[in-house]
Amino acid sequence: MAESILVMVTRPPYGLEEAFAGLRLALAMAVNGMKTSVLLAEDGVYNAVASQKAEAVKMPSNMDATKELYDFDVPVYVVKEDLDARGIPESSLFEGLKVVPVSSIKGLVEEHSVSTTF
């Protein structure tokens, strides 16, 4: 049985269900006692932007879903190079996220017994 999971979110926050589903999977695993981490990469870094307006598109807030993970000590990592490639300054991110270099992805994958991508 898996002992830990890394949930990699590579999709933008709204318009598709994948990002929200990944965040909810991470929450479900953490609630059930599994060591869980989340990595926001590629277009998934848009989930880290503080100025999200989920109510404008009548969708659940991915920012709120991410912050719920903090209650279960789930670290949420954001890939710096993906932020830079999209012109997103670190100052526009909401609190609690850990910005990491792309070179750290391999180590995160190796740290967890299971990895999944949304």
C-alpha positions as CSV (number, residue, x, y, z in Angstrom):
1,M,0.0,0.0,0.0
2,A,1.2,3.5,-0.8
3,E,2.6,5.5,2.1
4,S,2.7,8.9,0.5
5,I,1.4,10.8,-2.5
6,L,2.5,13.7,-4.6
7,V,-0.3,15.4,-6.4
8,M,1.0,17.4,-9.4
9,V,-1.5,20.0,-10.7
10,T,-0.5,21.1,-14.2
11,R,-3.9,22.6,-15.3
12,P,-5.2,26.2,-14.8
13,P,-7.7,26.8,-12.0
14,Y,-11.0,27.4,-13.9
15,G,-12.7,26.2,-17.1
16,L,-11.6,22.6,-16.4
17,E,-12.2,20.3,-13.5
18,E,-8.7,18.8,-13.3
19,A,-7.0,21.3,-10.9
20,F,-9.9,21.3,-8.4
21,A,-10.1,17.5,-8.6
22,G,-6.4,17.2,-7.9
23,L,-6.6,19.5,-4.9
24,R,-9.6,17.5,-3.6
25,L,-7.7,14.2,-4.0
26,A,-4.8,15.7,-2.0
27,L,-7.2,16.8,0.8
28,A,-8.9,13.4,0.9
29,M,-5.5,11.6,1.2
30,A,-4.3,14.0,3.9
31,V,-7.6,13.7,5.9
32,N,-7.1,9.9,5.8
33,G,-3.6,10.2,7.3
34,M,-1.5,9.8,4.2
35,K,1.6,11.9,3.8
36,T,0.6,14.3,1.0
37,S,2.3,17.0,-1.0
38,V,1.1,19.2,-3.9
39,L,3.1,20.6,-6.7
40,L,1.8,23.3,-8.9
41,A,3.6,23.2,-12.2
42,E,3.2,24.3,-15.9
43,D,-0.3,26.1,-16.2
44,G,-1.0,24.8,-12.7
45,V,0.9,27.8,-11.3
46,Y,-2.1,29.9,-12.1
47,N,-3.8,28.2,-9.1
48,A,-1.3,30.0,-6.8
49,V,-2.3,33.6,-7.8
50,A,-4.0,35.5,-5.0
51,S,-6.4,37.5,-7.1
52,Q,-8.6,34.6,-8.2
53,K,-12.3,35.5,-8.6
54,A,-14.0,32.1,-8.6
55,E,-17.4,33.7,-8.0
56,A,-17.1,35.5,-11.4
57,V,-17.2,32.1,-13.2
58,K,-19.5,30.4,-10.6
59,M,-16.9,27.8,-9.7
60,P,-15.5,26.6,-6.4
61,S,-12.4,28.5,-5.3
62,N,-9.2,26.7,-6.0
63,M,-7.4,29.1,-3.7
64,D,-9.7,28.1,-0.8
65,A,-9.3,24.4,-1.7
66,T,-5.5,24.9,-1.5
67,K,-5.6,26.7,1.8
68,E,-7.7,23.9,3.3
69,L,-4.6,21.7,2.7
70,Y,-2.6,23.8,5.2
71,D,-4.9,22.5,8.0
72,F,-3.5,19.1,7.4
73,D,0.2,20.2,7.1
74,V,0.2,19.5,3.3
75,P,3.1,21.4,1.7
76,V,2.1,23.1,-1.6
77,Y,5.0,23.8,-3.9
78,V,5.1,26.1,-6.9
79,V,7.7,25.8,-9.7
80,K,9.6,29.1,-10.0
81,E,10.5,28.7,-13.6
82,D,6.9,28.1,-14.6
83,L,5.9,31.3,-12.7
84,D,8.6,33.2,-14.6
85,A,7.7,31.7,-18.0
86,R,4.1,33.1,-17.4
87,G,5.1,36.4,-16.1
88,I,3.7,35.8,-12.6
89,P,5.7,37.5,-9.9
90,E,6.1,35.8,-6.6
91,S,4.5,38.8,-4.9
92,S,1.2,38.0,-6.6
93,L,0.9,34.5,-4.9
94,F,-1.2,33.9,-1.8
95,E,0.5,33.0,1.5
96,G,1.7,29.6,2.5
97,L,3.1,28.4,-0.8
98,K,6.7,27.3,-1.2
99,V,8.3,28.4,-4.4
100,V,10.9,25.8,-5.6
101,P,13.2,25.5,-8.6
102,V,12.3,23.0,-11.3
103,S,15.3,20.9,-10.3
104,S,13.5,20.0,-7.1
105,I,10.7,18.0,-8.9
106,K,12.8,14.9,-9.2
107,G,13.4,14.8,-5.5
108,L,9.8,15.4,-4.7
109,V,8.8,12.5,-6.9
110,E,11.4,10.2,-5.3
111,E,10.2,11.2,-1.8
112,H,6.7,9.9,-2.4
113,S,5.6,6.3,-3.1
114,V,2.9,7.5,-5.5
115,S,2.7,10.5,-7.9
116,T,-0.3,11.5,-9.9
117,T,-0.9,14.4,-12.3
118,F,-4.0,16.5,-12.9
